[in-house]
Each structure stands twice: as structure tokens, then as C-alpha cells.
């Protein structure tokens, strides 16, 4: 029962973190959008990585739900299919990177063995995975701007991820270490 309760709170934390970052990203970087939902800086990409690293599958589910809500209410109101596919690409890509990193590098739940190199590889992997899944969907729909949209989304996701990760690292450095 405790494990289920913990997973539920991790799910809620991921929803709150990701939803808050999407809300923060809008006023800060809306003017940098290339196309709706594709910007040169996208901070929520950083929370995608953080949530999957910290919360695993529960984090990915939180990303999926918060992403779907944002798509349905803001990015693509009323378009259930596009909202579902956008949320799926935004949650599944980072989760697959997390699973690959866990298997290849043996990441522990504490992340004590997460090296700067592995973290950077995860950031690049997430910045590739989500745009790739998004743009595979766009290509199947016959959308234009596939190559340029992919490149901008990759750059925006990578920039956003690095900003979030290094801001979190700087904040953690200010926390006093236990005696």
C-alpha cells in the first residue's frame, strides 16, 4: 500500500512540476516560438528528464496526463487525437531514454551513480527522442515543416533541458549537506 501511495504522489509531483514549467515557459519564451508548441527554448523538456529520472514510470504517467491536459486546454483545444499524440511523444520519448540509461549505466533509484557525462547523454537523448516522435506523427499526418520543425524542437528541447538541469544543480549546491 505504501508503494502505491508513493507512486501516486510521484505521479502528482510530476504533473505539478511539468504543468508549472509549461505555465512558466509561456510568458518567458512564447515570443521564441517557431510554430505553435515548437520553440527555440522549451523549459518543460527539462522537467521531462527530471521527472523520469526522479520518478520513473510514475513520472512518465504524470508527464502524459499533464501534457494531455495542456494540449487539450491550450495548444490544440478540442483536438483529442493531436493532444493525445503530442502528450504521448512528450512522455514516452524521455521515458525510453530513462530506461535505456538505466539499463546501460545501471542507474540506481538514488541516482548516486549518475555522472555528469551520463546526465548530458540523457539530456541529448531526450532532446532527440521527443521531437523525433512528434515529427514522425506530423509526417504521418502530412504536415509541412518536418525537417525545420524537428531541428528547432531539438534545439529548443536541448536548451530548455540544459537550463532546467543546471538550475536544479545550482540550487542543490546551495542545500547544506547532512552532517
N, C-alpha and C positions, 0 to 999 in steps of 0.2 A: 504493500500500500504506500509506503514511504517513497519507493522508487517511482511509482506512478504519479504521486503528488509532486515530487521533484521534477519529473519530466514535464508535467503540466505547467509548473512555474517557469521552467526554462523556455517552454513554448511561449508563454505570456511575455517573458522578458525579451525574447527575440522579436515578437510582434511590436512591443513598445519601443525597443531600440531602433528597429528598421522603420517603423512608422514615424518616429520622431525625427530620424535623419532625413526621411523623404520630405517632411514638413520643413525642416531647416534648409534643405537643399534648394527648395523653390525660390525663396526670396534672395538667397545668396547667388545662385547660378542660373536662374531662369533665362537671363539675357544671353547666356552662352550656348543655348540650345541650337543644334544643327537642324534637327527635326523634333517634333513633339516626342518627348521621352528619351531623346538622344542628345546628350550634352557633352561639351568638352571637359567638364568636370562633373562627376556624379558621385557625391559622397555616400549615398546608400550602398554603392558597390563595396565600400569598406565595411559596412555593417554586415553585409552578406558573408564576407570572410570571417569577421569576428564571431558572428552568431553560429556559423558552422563549426569553427574551431572550438568555441566555448561550450556549445550545447549539442553538437552532433545532429542527429536526426530530429530531435525536438526543435532545434534551432531552424533547420530546413523547413519544417512544417510551419513554424512561426513566420518565416520569410514568405512562404507560399500564401498563407492567409492574409498577411498584411499587404503583400504585393497585389493580391487579387482585389482586396478592398480599395486600395489606392487606384488601381486601374479602372475598376468599375465606377468609382465615385469621381475621379479626377481626370485621368489620362484618356480613357476611352469610355465615357459614360454610356451605359446600356449595351455595349458590345461584349457580350458574355464570352464568346469564343476568343476574341483578341485579348481580353483581360485574363482569361484562363491560360492561354498560351504564353502571354507575357510574364505572368506570375510563375508559371512552370519553369520557363527558361531562367528567370531570375533566381529561383530557389534550387533547381536541380543542378545547374552548372557548378555553383560553388560547393554543393554537397558532394558531387562526383570528384571534384578536386580534393576536398577534405578526405574522402575515402581513399583516393589514390595516395595522398600524402601519408595517411595513417598506415597504409599497407607498406608503402615503400620505405618510409622513415621510422616506422614503429612509434608514431606519436602516442604519448600517454595522455590520459584524461587530464592530468595536471598541466600538460604542455611544458613540463620542465625540460624536456629534450628538444623543444622547438628552437632550432638555431636561427640566426638572422638569415642565413642562406635559404633554409627551408621556408621561412616566412616569406621571403622575397619570391621564391618559386611559387608558393601558394598564391601570392598576390597577382603574379603574372598569369598563372593558370586560371584564376577566377576572372581576370580581365579578358581572357580569351574565351573561356567556356560560355559565359552568359551571352556575350554578343554573338558567338557562333550559333548557339541555339536559337536566339532571337532571329538572326538573319537567315537561318535555314527555314524557319517558319515564314518569314517575309518572302523568301524566294519561292516557296511553295504556293504562296498567295499571288505571286506575280508582281510584287511591289517593285518600284524603281529604287534607285539609290542604294543598291545592295552593297557594293564594294565601298563606296564612300561612307555610307551609314555604319558599316561594320568597323571601318578604321576609326571613325570619330567615337563610336561607342567603346571600342577597345581603349583608345587614349583616355576618354573620359572616365571609364571604369578604373583604369590603372591609376590615373591621377587621384581620383576620389579615394581609392583603396589606400594608396600611399599616404595621403593626408590623414585619413582616419587612423591608420595603423601607427604612424609616427606620433600623432597627437595622443593616442592612447598610451604609447610607450613613454612619452614625456610626462604624462600625468602619473603613470605608475612609478616613475623615478622619484616623484615628489612624495610618495607614500612612505612613511617610516617603516623600516624593516623590523620585523619582530625580534625581540631580544633573545 
